[in-house]
């Protein structure tokens, strides 16, 4: 079983990138974030013509999540289903090949101390209840997506400079650790205890990929049984080097399931 996560930064611009990458790398499920596409305009036919199934939950210009697979996508859940929380198209869970997948696009937070920052911290806290529910229902899960947290000094190219800012702040660390503390394993860090490998490179930083000035904010987490069966987890930089890429690239994991 090969699962991957990819912040596409517009699925309509990068549908062919996703399709080609899924087939080239024999991916069983690609979890996509920031599709930036309302449901009526999602390029469903492109995926179906390529022999892929897709489920999605989106809105115009912002957010949006999707799961792409050559296999049936079943038991779909969209959002929190909680009237106390906005339906901002950031969560999509489904079962593929008997594996429960939770795809999230965690809020960025924009600026420490802002309303969006407060929302991000509350969102991470609220996600714990959904995670508990999914684990109680399905036993084991893979949680992946653009988590928008670089949780250790190994996860950003200049931690001393970035520490205390958005995506590399102690308040985010504590909330992410509370989620991981439910028994989850960060699969990438399990196979790569060293630093210096990143999944996100800002467009505003000149030659950020070539200079390796990046962040690791796209993660794949596994509950214990799935983590024990993990064979590999890595980052593929090639899509980030293409013409007109997303600012993120693919992170993938392979499990013996």
Protein Blocks (a to p, Z undefined) as FASTA:
>chain_A
ZZddddehpaklmmmmmmmmmmmnopabdcdehklpafklpckklmmmnopacdddddeh
iaciddddfbdcehiaehjkpakbccehpaccddeehiacddddddfklpghiaklmmmm
mmmmmmmmmmmmmmmmnopacdedjehpafbfklpfblmlmgopahiafklmmmmmmmmm
nopacfklmmmmbghiafbdcfklghklmnopacdfbdcdddfklmmmpcbdcddfklmm
mghiafbdcddddddZZ
